[in-house]
Amino acid sequence: MKAEVIRKNNVEAAVVASDEVLITDAQSALDLIMTIKYETGCTNIAMNKEAIVEDFFILSTCLAGEILQKFVNYGVRFAIYGDFSKYTSKPLKDFIYESNKGRDLYFQPDASLAVDKLCG
């Protein structure tokens, strides 16, 4: 895992990139949150989608809700970046659309846009 702190508009965001899956369940999400907060002091985290278990994107597993609840509970804004075009599920597309209109969770095509959302 590589975490880089980017400062934009006087707000810091940790951009996490990993080739291996880091978030597999709610506990691993909490571990990541605490690690990033401790190492960087950031409460804004952008992460590549490859670092999140594939079941997260199947809403019927309820895994997304369990994982995202940890981010909300610990006051961390979260952006997932990558190519989401392969997902054809209407509920997932709706979830992505609604999340991007909110203030705490974003799905963006690249790290730069994810940081823009978190630091905007």
Accessible surface in RSA format (square Angstrom, percent):
REM  Atomic radii and reference values for relative SASA: ProtOr
REM  Chains: A
REM  Algorithm: Lee & Richards
REM  Probe-radius: 1.40
REM  Slices: 20
REM RES _ NUM      All-atoms   Total-Side   Main-Chain    Non-polar    All polar
REM                ABS   REL    ABS   REL    ABS   REL    ABS   REL    ABS   REL
RES MET A   1   104.69  54.2  35.14  23.3  69.56 165.6  35.14  29.9  69.55  92.1
RES LYS A   2   134.62  65.7 130.49  80.1   4.13   9.8  82.15  73.9  52.47  55.9
RES ALA A   3    37.61  34.6   6.40   9.9  31.21  71.0   6.40   9.0  31.21  82.7
RES GLU A   4    88.12  50.6  83.65  63.3   4.47  10.6  28.57  55.3  59.55  48.6
RES VAL A   5    62.08  40.8  36.39  32.9  25.69  61.9  36.39  31.6  25.69  69.7
RES ILE A   6    57.68  32.8  54.81  40.8   2.87   6.9  57.68  41.5   0.00   0.0
RES ARG A   7   144.89  60.8 115.80  59.0  29.10  69.3  53.13  72.6  91.76  55.6
RES LYS A   8    82.90  40.4  77.62  47.6   5.28  12.6  54.80  49.3  28.10  29.9
RES ASN A   9   103.97  71.7  70.88  68.5  33.08  79.7  30.25  72.8  73.72  71.3
RES ASN A  10   124.36  85.8 101.93  98.5  22.42  54.0  19.44  46.8 104.91 101.4
RES VAL A  11    52.34  34.4  48.91  44.3   3.43   8.3  52.34  45.5   0.00   0.0
RES GLU A  12    67.49  38.7  60.32  45.6   7.17  17.1  10.17  19.7  57.32  46.8
RES ALA A  13     0.00   0.0   0.00   0.0   0.00   0.0   0.00   0.0   0.00   0.0
RES ALA A  14     0.00   0.0   0.00   0.0   0.00   0.0   0.00   0.0   0.00   0.0
RES VAL A  15    13.82   9.1  12.40  11.2   1.41   3.4  12.40  10.8   1.41   3.8
RES VAL A  16     0.00   0.0   0.00   0.0   0.00   0.0   0.00   0.0   0.00   0.0
RES ALA A  17    37.84  34.8  34.50  53.2   3.34   7.6  34.84  49.1   3.00   8.0
RES SER A  18     7.98   6.7   0.71   1.0   7.26  16.7   6.09  13.0   1.88   2.6
RES ASP A  19   155.62 109.0 120.91 120.3  34.71  82.1  40.91  96.3 114.72 114.4
RES GLU A  20   115.75  66.5 109.38  82.7   6.37  15.2  38.09  73.7  77.66  63.4
RES VAL A  21    71.70  47.2  51.39  46.5  20.30  48.9  51.39  44.7  20.30  55.1
RES LEU A  22    39.47  22.0  24.66  17.6  14.81  37.2  27.57  19.4  11.90  32.0
RES ILE A  23     0.09   0.1   0.09   0.1   0.00   0.0   0.09   0.1   0.00   0.0
RES THR A  24    67.59  48.1  58.10  58.9   9.50  22.6  44.02  59.1  23.57  35.6
RES ASP A  25    63.46  44.5  63.46  63.2   0.00   0.0  22.98  54.1  40.48  40.4
RES ALA A  26    21.69  19.9  20.87  32.2   0.83   1.9  20.87  29.4   0.83   2.2
RES GLN A  27   103.38  57.8 100.17  73.2   3.21   7.6  50.95 108.4  52.43  39.8
RES SER A  28    22.17  18.7  18.97  25.3   3.20   7.4  20.00  42.6   2.17   3.0
RES ALA A  29     0.00   0.0   0.00   0.0   0.00   0.0   0.00   0.0   0.00   0.0
RES LEU A  30    29.96  16.7  29.96  21.4   0.00   0.0  29.96  21.0   0.00   0.0
RES ASP A  31    75.03  52.6  70.78  70.5   4.24  10.0  28.90  68.0  46.13  46.0
RES LEU A  32    11.36   6.3   6.75   4.8   4.61  11.6  10.87   7.6   0.49   1.3
RES ILE A  33     0.00   0.0   0.00   0.0   0.00   0.0   0.00   0.0   0.00   0.0
RES MET A  34    75.90  39.3  73.27  48.5   2.63   6.3  42.72  36.3  33.18  44.0
RES THR A  35    49.49  35.2  43.50  44.1   5.99  14.3  24.28  32.6  25.20  38.1
RES ILE A  36     0.00   0.0   0.00   0.0   0.00   0.0   0.00   0.0   0.00   0.0
RES LYS A  37    62.50  30.5  53.75  33.0   8.75  20.8  27.27  24.5  35.23  37.5
RES TYR A  38   195.86  91.4 166.50  94.7  29.36  76.4 126.31  94.9  69.55  85.7
RES GLU A  39   112.02  64.3  75.89  57.4  36.13  86.0  29.23  56.5  82.79  67.6
RES THR A  40    33.29  23.7   9.45   9.6  23.83  56.8  17.35  23.3  15.93  24.1
RES GLY A  41    57.94  71.5   0.00   N/A  57.94  71.5  30.26  83.0  27.68  62.0
RES CYS A  42     3.02   2.3   0.00   0.0   3.02   7.1   3.02   7.7   0.00   0.0
RES THR A  43    60.76  43.2  58.00  58.8   2.76   6.6  30.71  41.2  30.05  45.4
RES ASN A  44    11.47   7.9  11.47  11.1   0.00   0.0   0.00   0.0  11.47  11.1
RES ILE A  45     0.00   0.0   0.00   0.0   0.00   0.0   0.00   0.0   0.00   0.0
RES ALA A  46     0.00   0.0   0.00   0.0   0.00   0.0   0.00   0.0   0.00   0.0
RES MET A  47     0.00   0.0   0.00   0.0   0.00   0.0   0.00   0.0   0.00   0.0
RES ASN A  48    17.49  12.1  17.49  16.9   0.00   0.0   6.49  15.6  11.01  10.6
RES LYS A  49    19.49   9.5  17.43  10.7   2.07   4.9   3.45   3.1  16.04  17.1
RES GLU A  50    94.60  54.3  81.82  61.9  12.78  30.4  56.44 109.2  38.17  31.2
RES ALA A  51     0.00   0.0   0.00   0.0   0.00   0.0   0.00   0.0   0.00   0.0
RES ILE A  52     4.80   2.7   0.57   0.4   4.23  10.2   0.57   0.4   4.23  11.5
RES VAL A  53    35.67  23.5  35.38  32.0   0.28   0.7  35.67  31.0   0.00   0.0
RES GLU A  54    81.08  46.5  76.93  58.2   4.15   9.9  53.59 103.7  27.49  22.4
RES ASP A  55    66.88  46.8  66.64  66.3   0.24   0.6   2.30   5.4  64.58  64.4
RES PHE A  56     1.05   0.5   0.95   0.6   0.10   0.3   0.95   0.6   0.10   0.3
RES PHE A  57     5.33   2.7   0.89   0.6   4.44  11.6   0.89   0.5   4.44  12.7
RES ILE A  58    85.48  48.6  81.75  60.9   3.73   9.0  85.48  61.6   0.00   0.0
RES LEU A  59    53.63  29.9  38.49  27.5  15.15  38.1  38.76  27.2  14.87  40.0
RES SER A  60   101.48  85.8  64.99  86.7  36.49  84.1  58.61 124.8  42.87  60.1
RES THR A  61    61.09  43.4  32.42  32.9  28.67  68.3  41.61  55.9  19.48  29.4
RES CYS A  62    80.82  61.1  74.10  82.6   6.73  15.8  25.05  63.5  55.77  60.1
RES LEU A  63    25.43  14.2  25.13  18.0   0.29   0.7  25.43  17.9   0.00   0.0
RES ALA A  64     3.24   3.0   3.24   5.0   0.00   0.0   3.24   4.6   0.00   0.0
RES GLY A  65    46.52  57.4   0.00   N/A  46.52  57.4  38.35 105.2   8.17  18.3
RES GLU A  66    91.44  52.5  82.65  62.5   8.79  20.9  35.75  69.1  55.69  45.5
RES ILE A  67     0.61   0.3   0.61   0.5   0.00   0.0   0.61   0.4   0.00   0.0
RES LEU A  68    19.72  11.0  19.35  13.8   0.37   0.9  19.50  13.7   0.23   0.6
RES GLN A  69    92.65  51.8  90.57  66.2   2.08   5.0  33.32  70.9  59.33  45.0
RES LYS A  70    57.16  27.9  57.16  35.1   0.00   0.0  12.41  11.2  44.74  47.7
RES PHE A  71     3.74   1.9   3.74   2.3   0.00   0.0   3.74   2.3   0.00   0.0
RES VAL A  72    92.32  60.7  75.58  68.4  16.74  40.3  80.43  69.9  11.89  32.2
RES ASN A  73    93.18  64.3  56.28  54.4  36.90  88.8  19.12  46.0  74.06  71.6
RES TYR A  74    87.32  40.8  77.21  43.9  10.11  26.3  47.40  35.6  39.92  49.2
RES GLY A  75    53.11  65.5   0.00   N/A  53.11  65.5  38.08 104.5  15.03  33.7
RES VAL A  76     4.51   3.0   0.00   0.0   4.51  10.9   0.56   0.5   3.95  10.7
RES ARG A  77    63.16  26.5  63.16  32.2   0.00   0.0  35.34  48.3  27.83  16.9
RES PHE A  78     1.42   0.7   1.42   0.9   0.00   0.0   1.42   0.9   0.00   0.0
RES ALA A  79     0.00   0.0   0.00   0.0   0.00   0.0   0.00   0.0   0.00   0.0
RES ILE A  80     0.00   0.0   0.00   0.0   0.00   0.0   0.00   0.0   0.00   0.0
RES TYR A  81    26.49  12.4  26.49  15.1   0.00   0.0  21.60  16.2   4.89   6.0
RES GLY A  82    12.67  15.6   0.00   N/A  12.67  15.6  11.73  32.2   0.94   2.1
RES ASP A  83    93.98  65.8  83.45  83.1  10.53  24.9  41.52  97.7  52.45  52.3
RES PHE A  84    29.65  14.8  20.37  12.6   9.29  24.2  20.71  12.6   8.95  25.6
RES SER A  85    88.46  74.7  58.61  78.2  29.85  68.8  53.99 115.0  34.47  48.3
RES LYS A  86   129.50  63.2 101.88  62.5  27.63  65.8  72.29  65.1  57.22  60.9
RES TYR A  87    22.01  10.3  19.12  10.9   2.88   7.5  21.91  16.5   0.10   0.1
RES THR A  88   119.29  84.8  96.99  98.3  22.30  53.1  63.72  85.6  55.56  84.0
RES SER A  89    49.03  41.4  36.96  49.3  12.07  27.8  38.95  82.9  10.08  14.1
RES LYS A  90   140.59  68.6 136.13  83.5   4.46  10.6 109.69  98.7  30.90  32.9
RES PRO A  91    83.35  60.7  75.50  68.8   7.84  28.5  80.81  66.7   2.53  15.7
RES LEU A  92     0.87   0.5   0.87   0.6   0.00   0.0   0.87   0.6   0.00   0.0
RES LYS A  93   107.37  52.4 101.65  62.4   5.73  13.6  54.20  48.8  53.17  56.6
RES ASP A  94    62.18  43.6  61.26  61.0   0.92   2.2  23.76  55.9  38.41  38.3
RES PHE A  95    60.51  30.3  54.98  34.1   5.52  14.4  59.95  36.3   0.56   1.6
RES ILE A  96    25.26  14.4  25.26  18.8   0.00   0.0  25.26  18.2   0.00   0.0
RES TYR A  97   134.15  62.6 129.56  73.7   4.59  11.9  96.32  72.4  37.83  46.6
RES GLU A  98    98.96  56.8  91.21  69.0   7.75  18.5  44.52  86.1  54.44  44.4
RES SER A  99    14.67  12.4   4.19   5.6  10.48  24.1   9.17  19.5   5.50   7.7
RES ASN A 100    37.16  25.6  31.16  30.1   5.99  14.4  14.38  34.6  22.78  22.0
RES LYS A 101   133.40  65.1  97.21  59.6  36.20  86.2  68.80  61.9  64.60  68.8
RES GLY A 102    36.50  45.0   0.00   N/A  36.50  45.0  27.89  76.5   8.61  19.3
RES ARG A 103   194.30  81.6 188.98  96.3   5.32  12.7  65.34  89.3 128.96  78.2
RES ASP A 104    77.35  54.2  73.68  73.3   3.67   8.7  16.37  38.5  60.98  60.8
RES LEU A 105    23.70  13.2  21.95  15.7   1.75   4.4  21.95  15.4   1.75   4.7
RES TYR A 106    10.77   5.0  10.77   6.1   0.00   0.0   1.86   1.4   8.90  11.0
RES PHE A 107     5.66   2.8   0.05   0.0   5.61  14.6   0.05   0.0   5.61  16.0
RES GLN A 108    19.53  10.9  18.84  13.8   0.69   1.6   0.69   1.5  18.84  14.3
RES PRO A 109    87.72  63.9  71.24  64.9  16.49  59.9  72.31  59.7  15.41  95.8
RES ASP A 110    64.11  44.9  62.36  62.1   1.74   4.1  32.60  76.7  31.50  31.4
RES ALA A 111    29.18  26.8  26.87  41.5   2.31   5.3  26.91  37.9   2.27   6.0
RES SER A 112    73.50  62.1  62.58  83.5  10.92  25.2  42.25  90.0  31.24  43.8
RES LEU A 113    74.14  41.3  73.69  52.7   0.45   1.1  73.69  51.8   0.45   1.2
RES ALA A 114     0.00   0.0   0.00   0.0   0.00   0.0   0.00   0.0   0.00   0.0
RES VAL A 115     5.16   3.4   5.16   4.7   0.00   0.0   5.16   4.5   0.00   0.0
RES ASP A 116    49.49  34.7  42.57  42.4   6.91  16.3  23.26  54.7  26.22  26.2
RES LYS A 117    79.84  39.0  70.49  43.2   9.36  22.3  35.64  32.1  44.20  47.1
RES LEU A 118     1.37   0.8   0.00   0.0   1.37   3.5   0.00   0.0   1.37   3.7
RES CYS A 119     1.19   0.9   0.00   0.0   1.19   2.8   0.15   0.4   1.03   1.1
RES GLY A 120    86.69 106.9   0.00   N/A  86.69 106.9  51.73 141.9  34.96  78.3
END  Absolute sums over single chains surface
CHAIN  1 A     6394.0       5165.3       1228.8       3474.1       2920.0
END  Absolute sums over all chains
TOTAL          6394.0       5165.3       1228.8       3474.1       2920.0
